[in-house]
Amino acid sequence: MNTFGNIYRLTSFGESHGTGIGGVIDGCPAGLLVDMAFVRQELSRRRPGQSAITTPRREPDEVEFLSGIYEGRTTGAPIGFIVRNENRRPSDYEAMKDLFRPSHADYTYQVKYGIRDPHGGGRASARETVARCVGGAIAKLLLRRHGITVRAYTSQVAHIRLEGSYREYDLDLTETNAVRCPDPLKAAEMEALIREVKAAGDTAGGIVSCVAQGVPAGLGEPVFGKLHAALGAAMLSIHAVKGFDYGVGFDAPLYRGSEQNDRFFNDGNGIRTRTNFSGGIQGGISNGEDIYFRVAFKAVPTLLMEQETVDSDGRNAVLKARGRHDPCVLPRAVPVVEAMTAITLLDYLLLAGRQ
């Protein structure tokens, strides 16, 4: 299952310390003018080494398109691409290649396949998300035609969180700080905490919030193809994600039905809801209101301290990890959440016959 989507389909390939990460985008409508500056910008938002609170690995993350684009426009043929790994250091992992790193995919990959690439996690590495950002960038360009925007931001790091909804913040401020938080004061607190855990050789988790605006009513299927289920699957496929909720989400038990029902009214231009506890989706189908959700990320399991584990022969061992890792994935996860959201929404637009 290296392919995501129904009509707009992204297949990714590659490992963390292999030749590169690449993919094939199938089902992309013909005639789209590909804004290369925008694609590079999206990759730059995800790339490693962008600040003092991310991994020090340095990668230019320049994408090379191999097919499906002629004279700057999509042809309707599969779009093949590759982003080459320029700063590989597989030697960092030689000393621990026979050890199962706690809370990583090492053990489960070994059990499933009987073989694994131990260098940086191989296929299980978050470097695979490079391909998602390329697919998401193309999807965002297509969503622009429909007036749909997707914006994500860091809303929580460890115990530091934003108390308000996305409506209470200027999301244009998201890209003005290293944490990608639209509240400058909270962003400073979050950055200080990330620096603290990094200095201790530890890591921190948090939450990325996302909002999609301009999504028309009618996207999604009523039973097994629910739009929120597709978004949930997209988010839960991202490395280190442990939870997803949309609309009022896990706060739903706090409200009575009389408090959380979204009442309809006609504003003269069409049917709207006075509130949006539903998160823009009812019965698995978009209702035209903003779609908003949260994605919970665990703390990165690679710690620069000793941890108890076992080796591939089942013998007890002690692991002292090496390599270059993020003390907190949240800042670089923001564009990945946006990319998977854009891919999902475009796919469901195409399923509804809208191009």
C-alpha positions as CSV (number, residue, x, y, z in Angstrom):
1,M,0.0,0.0,0.0
2,N,2.3,2.7,-1.3
3,T,-0.4,4.4,-3.2
4,F,-3.0,6.9,-1.8
5,G,-6.2,8.1,-3.5
6,N,-8.9,7.0,-5.8
7,I,-8.6,9.2,-8.9
8,Y,-5.9,11.6,-7.9
9,R,-3.4,9.0,-6.8
10,L,0.0,9.4,-5.3
11,T,2.5,6.6,-5.2
12,S,5.7,7.2,-3.3
13,F,9.0,5.4,-3.2
14,G,12.4,5.6,-1.6
15,E,14.2,5.4,1.8
16,S,15.7,7.9,4.1
17,H,19.4,7.3,3.2
18,G,18.8,5.8,-0.3
19,T,19.3,7.6,-3.6
20,G,16.2,9.7,-3.2
21,I,12.5,10.0,-2.5
22,G,10.2,10.0,-5.4
23,G,6.7,9.3,-6.6
24,V,4.2,9.1,-9.4
25,I,1.0,11.3,-9.5
26,D,-1.7,9.7,-11.5
27,G,-5.1,11.2,-12.4
28,C,-4.0,14.8,-12.5
29,P,-6.1,16.8,-15.0
30,A,-4.4,18.1,-18.1
31,G,-3.6,21.7,-18.7
32,L,-2.5,22.8,-15.3
33,L,0.2,25.4,-15.4
34,V,2.7,24.1,-12.8
35,D,4.0,27.0,-10.7
36,M,7.5,25.7,-10.0
37,A,8.3,28.5,-7.5
38,F,5.3,27.4,-5.5
39,V,6.3,23.7,-5.6
40,R,9.8,24.6,-4.4
41,Q,8.3,26.8,-1.6
42,E,6.2,23.9,-0.4
43,L,9.2,21.6,-0.3
44,S,11.3,24.2,1.5
45,R,8.7,24.5,4.3
46,R,9.2,20.7,4.9
47,R,12.9,20.4,4.3
48,P,15.3,19.5,7.2
49,G,17.9,22.0,8.6
50,Q,15.6,25.0,8.3
51,S,16.0,26.2,11.9
52,A,17.8,25.6,15.1
53,I,14.8,23.5,16.4
54,T,14.8,21.0,13.5
55,T,17.1,18.2,12.5
56,P,20.6,19.5,11.4
57,R,20.5,17.3,8.3
58,R,21.0,19.5,5.2
59,E,19.0,18.7,2.1
60,P,18.2,21.1,-0.8
61,D,15.1,19.1,-1.6
62,E,15.0,20.1,-5.3
63,V,12.4,18.2,-7.2
64,E,13.1,16.8,-10.7
65,F,10.0,16.1,-12.8
66,L,10.5,13.1,-15.1
67,S,7.2,12.9,-17.0
68,G,3.7,14.2,-17.3
69,I,4.6,17.9,-17.8
70,Y,5.2,19.5,-21.2
71,E,6.1,23.2,-21.7
72,G,5.2,23.8,-18.0
73,R,1.7,22.3,-18.2
74,T,0.4,18.9,-17.1
75,T,-0.5,16.5,-19.9
76,G,-2.8,14.2,-18.1
77,A,-0.1,11.5,-18.2
78,P,1.4,10.2,-15.0
79,I,3.7,12.7,-13.4
80,G,6.9,11.1,-12.3
81,F,9.4,12.9,-10.0
82,I,12.4,12.4,-7.8
83,V,14.0,14.4,-5.0
84,R,17.5,13.2,-4.5
85,N,19.1,12.6,-1.1
86,E,22.2,14.7,-1.1
87,N,23.2,14.5,2.6
88,R,23.1,10.8,3.3
89,R,25.0,9.4,6.4
90,P,24.0,5.7,6.6
91,S,27.2,5.1,8.7
92,D,25.4,6.8,11.6
93,Y,23.2,3.7,11.9
94,E,25.7,0.9,11.5
95,A,26.4,0.5,15.2
96,M,22.7,0.0,16.0
97,K,21.5,-1.8,12.9
98,D,20.8,-5.0,14.8
99,L,18.9,-3.3,17.6
100,F,15.2,-2.6,17.7
101,R,14.8,1.1,18.5
102,P,11.9,1.7,21.1
103,S,8.6,2.8,19.5
104,H,10.1,2.7,16.0
105,A,9.0,0.4,13.2
106,D,12.2,-1.7,13.3
107,Y,10.6,-4.7,15.1
108,T,7.3,-4.7,13.2
109,Y,9.0,-4.3,9.8
110,Q,11.4,-7.2,10.7
111,V,8.4,-9.4,11.8
112,K,6.4,-8.6,8.6
113,Y,9.1,-8.7,5.9
114,G,12.0,-10.7,7.5
115,I,14.3,-7.9,6.3
116,R,14.6,-4.1,6.8
117,D,16.7,-1.2,5.9
118,P,18.1,0.0,9.2
119,H,19.5,3.3,7.9
120,G,17.4,6.1,9.3
121,G,14.3,3.8,9.4
122,G,14.4,3.2,5.7
123,R,10.8,3.3,4.3
124,A,9.4,4.1,7.8
125,S,11.4,7.4,7.9
126,A,9.5,10.7,7.8
127,R,11.7,11.7,4.9
128,E,9.1,9.8,2.8
129,T,6.8,12.8,3.3
130,V,8.9,14.7,0.6
131,A,6.8,12.9,-2.0
132,R,3.6,13.9,-0.2
133,C,4.5,17.6,-0.4
134,V,5.1,17.3,-4.1
135,G,1.8,15.7,-4.6
136,G,0.2,18.2,-2.3
137,A,1.7,21.2,-4.1
138,I,0.2,20.1,-7.4
139,A,-3.2,19.4,-5.6
140,K,-3.1,22.9,-4.1
141,L,-2.6,24.5,-7.5
142,L,-5.7,22.6,-8.8
143,L,-7.7,23.5,-5.7
144,R,-7.1,27.2,-6.4
145,R,-9.3,26.8,-9.5
146,H,-12.2,26.1,-7.1
147,G,-11.3,28.8,-4.6
148,I,-10.3,26.2,-2.0
149,T,-7.5,27.0,0.5
150,V,-5.8,24.7,3.0
151,R,-3.9,26.1,6.0
152,A,-2.4,24.3,8.9
153,Y,-0.5,25.5,12.0
154,T,1.0,24.3,15.2
155,S,-1.6,24.7,17.9
156,Q,0.1,22.8,20.7
157,V,3.6,21.7,21.8
158,A,3.6,19.5,24.9
159,H,1.6,21.4,27.5
160,I,1.8,24.8,25.7
161,R,-1.3,25.3,23.5
162,L,-3.5,27.8,21.8
163,E,-6.9,28.1,23.6
164,G,-8.9,29.7,20.7
165,S,-10.1,28.3,17.4
166,Y,-8.5,29.2,14.1
167,R,-11.0,32.1,13.7
168,E,-9.3,33.9,16.6
169,Y,-5.8,34.0,15.0
170,D,-4.2,35.7,12.0
171,L,-3.1,32.6,10.1
172,D,-0.8,34.8,7.9
173,L,1.5,34.9,11.0
174,T,2.0,31.1,10.9
175,E,5.1,31.3,8.6
176,T,6.7,34.2,10.6
177,N,8.3,31.9,13.2
178,A,10.2,28.7,13.3
179,V,7.4,26.8,15.2
180,R,4.7,27.8,12.6
181,C,2.3,29.0,15.3
182,P,0.1,32.0,14.5
183,D,0.4,33.4,18.1
184,P,3.8,35.0,18.4
185,L,3.9,34.9,22.2
186,K,2.9,31.2,22.3
187,A,5.3,30.5,19.5
188,A,8.2,31.9,21.6
189,E,7.2,29.7,24.5
190,M,6.9,26.6,22.3
191,E,10.4,27.3,20.7
192,A,11.9,27.7,24.2
193,L,10.4,24.4,25.2
194,I,11.7,22.6,22.1
195,R,15.2,24.0,22.7
196,E,15.0,22.8,26.3
197,V,14.1,19.2,25.4
198,K,16.6,19.2,22.6
199,A,19.4,20.2,25.0
200,A,18.3,17.3,27.3
201,G,18.5,14.8,24.4
202,D,14.7,14.4,24.7
203,T,11.8,15.1,22.4
204,A,8.3,16.6,22.5
205,G,5.0,16.0,20.7
206,G,2.0,18.2,20.0
207,I,-0.9,19.1,17.8
208,V,-1.3,20.5,14.3
209,S,-4.6,22.1,13.5
210,C,-5.9,22.5,9.9
211,V,-8.7,24.4,8.2
212,A,-9.9,24.0,4.6
213,Q,-12.1,26.9,3.4
214,G,-14.1,27.2,0.2
215,V,-14.9,23.5,0.0
216,P,-18.3,23.1,-1.8
217,A,-21.2,21.1,-0.3
218,G,-21.7,17.6,-1.5
219,L,-18.2,16.0,-1.4
220,G,-18.0,12.6,0.2
221,E,-19.9,9.4,0.3
222,P,-22.6,8.4,2.8
223,V,-21.3,5.2,4.3
224,F,-17.8,3.8,3.7
225,G,-16.4,6.8,1.7
226,K,-17.1,9.5,4.3
227,L,-15.1,12.6,3.7
228,H,-14.0,12.8,7.3
229,A,-12.9,9.1,7.2
230,A,-10.8,9.8,4.2
231,L,-9.2,12.8,5.9
232,G,-8.6,10.7,9.0
233,A,-7.0,8.0,6.9
234,A,-4.8,10.6,5.2
235,M,-3.7,12.1,8.6
236,L,-3.1,8.8,10.3
237,S,-0.9,7.7,7.4
238,I,1.6,10.5,8.3
239,H,4.6,9.3,10.4
240,A,4.3,9.9,14.2
241,V,0.5,10.7,14.1
242,K,-1.4,9.2,17.0
243,G,-4.8,10.8,16.7
244,F,-7.3,12.8,14.6
245,D,-10.5,14.6,15.3
246,Y,-12.7,17.0,13.4
247,G,-15.2,19.6,14.3
248,V,-16.0,19.5,18.0
249,G,-14.2,16.1,18.0
250,F,-13.4,14.6,21.4
251,D,-15.0,17.6,23.2
252,A,-18.4,16.3,21.9
253,P,-19.3,14.7,25.3
254,L,-19.1,18.1,26.9
255,Y,-22.1,19.4,25.0
256,R,-25.8,18.5,24.9
257,G,-27.6,18.1,21.6
258,S,-29.3,21.4,22.1
259,E,-25.9,23.1,22.5
260,Q,-24.0,21.5,19.6
261,N,-26.7,21.2,16.8
262,D,-25.7,23.4,13.8
263,R,-28.9,25.2,12.9
264,F,-29.6,26.0,9.3
265,F,-30.6,29.4,7.9
266,N,-30.7,31.0,4.5
267,D,-28.4,34.1,4.3
268,G,-29.8,35.1,0.9
269,N,-27.0,33.4,-1.0
270,G,-27.8,29.9,0.1
271,I,-28.2,27.6,3.0
272,R,-25.6,28.0,5.9
273,T,-25.3,26.9,9.5
274,R,-25.1,29.4,12.4
275,T,-22.5,27.4,14.2
276,N,-20.0,24.8,12.9
277,F,-19.6,22.1,15.6
278,S,-19.8,19.6,12.7
279,G,-16.6,20.8,11.3
280,G,-18.0,21.3,7.8
281,I,-19.0,17.6,7.4
282,Q,-22.4,16.0,8.1
283,G,-23.2,12.4,7.3
284,G,-19.8,12.0,5.8
285,I,-20.5,14.8,3.2
286,S,-19.2,18.3,3.1
287,N,-21.9,21.0,3.9
288,G,-20.1,24.0,2.5
289,E,-18.8,25.3,5.9
290,D,-15.2,25.4,6.9
291,I,-13.7,22.0,7.4
292,Y,-11.4,22.0,10.4
293,F,-9.6,19.3,12.4
294,R,-6.7,18.5,14.7
295,V,-3.9,16.0,14.3
296,A,-1.9,14.7,17.3
297,F,1.8,13.9,16.9
298,K,3.7,11.8,19.4
299,A,7.1,12.8,20.6
300,V,9.9,11.6,18.3
301,P,11.0,8.2,19.6
302,T,14.7,8.7,18.8
303,L,16.3,10.0,22.1
304,L,19.9,11.0,22.6
305,M,20.1,9.0,25.8
306,E,20.3,5.3,26.7
307,Q,17.2,3.2,26.3
308,E,16.5,-0.5,27.1
309,T,15.8,-2.7,24.1
310,V,16.6,-6.0,22.5
311,D,18.6,-7.0,19.5
312,S,17.5,-9.0,16.4
313,D,18.3,-12.3,18.2
314,G,16.1,-11.3,21.1
315,R,18.9,-10.6,23.6
316,N,18.5,-7.7,26.0
317,A,20.6,-4.7,25.0
318,V,21.0,-1.0,25.6
319,L,20.6,1.5,22.8
320,K,22.4,4.9,22.5
321,A,21.0,6.4,19.4
322,R,23.0,8.4,16.9
323,G,22.0,10.4,13.8
324,R,20.3,13.7,13.1
325,H,16.7,14.0,14.3
326,D,14.0,16.5,15.1
327,P,13.4,17.2,18.8
328,C,9.8,18.0,17.8
329,V,8.2,17.2,14.4
330,L,5.5,19.8,14.6
331,P,7.1,22.7,12.7
332,R,7.9,20.4,9.7
333,A,4.7,18.5,10.0
334,V,2.5,21.5,9.2
335,P,3.1,21.4,5.4
336,V,2.7,17.6,5.4
337,V,-0.7,17.9,7.0
338,E,-1.7,20.5,4.4
339,A,-0.4,18.3,1.6
340,M,-2.4,15.3,2.6
341,T,-5.5,17.4,3.1
342,A,-5.1,18.9,-0.4
343,I,-4.6,15.5,-2.0
344,T,-7.7,14.2,-0.2
345,L,-10.0,17.1,-1.1
346,L,-8.9,17.1,-4.7
347,D,-9.5,13.4,-5.0
348,Y,-13.0,13.8,-3.7
349,L,-13.6,16.8,-6.0
350,L,-12.7,14.5,-9.0
351,L,-14.8,11.7,-7.6
352,A,-17.7,14.2,-7.7
353,G,-16.9,15.0,-11.4
354,R,-15.6,18.5,-10.7
355,Q,-12.4,19.5,-12.5
